[in-house]
Amino acid sequence: MTNTTKPPFDSIESAQDFLNVLAETVLEEIRDISRDHQIALRDDAPRRAQALSLALFKLKTLSCYVHKSRRALNDLRMLRRLILDERATVERTLASL
């Protein structure tokens, strides 16, 4: 019995979908942590505010990496289309309709 596992991302598009979900999640967390940071400042909790500030910094850094990764995947998708001449095939299909 052979145990074959499916790779986590079997295509560039599936990796893009994952990064889109990750980007949305990071943005939601930035909003939540920003709100908590404001509350900590208002409640005069400097250590909590400082920890939340660091968390915000890390989330924003992650957001930048996700954005760059999304752009890189898009470039790879375009290169794949150029290499495999996929765009011409789609254009020919559309032109024949």
Summary of the structure (lengths in Angstrom):
residues: 97
radius of gyration: 21.1
end to end distance: 47.2
largest distance: 68.4
contacts: 212
relative contact order: 0.11
helix: 84%
strand: 0%
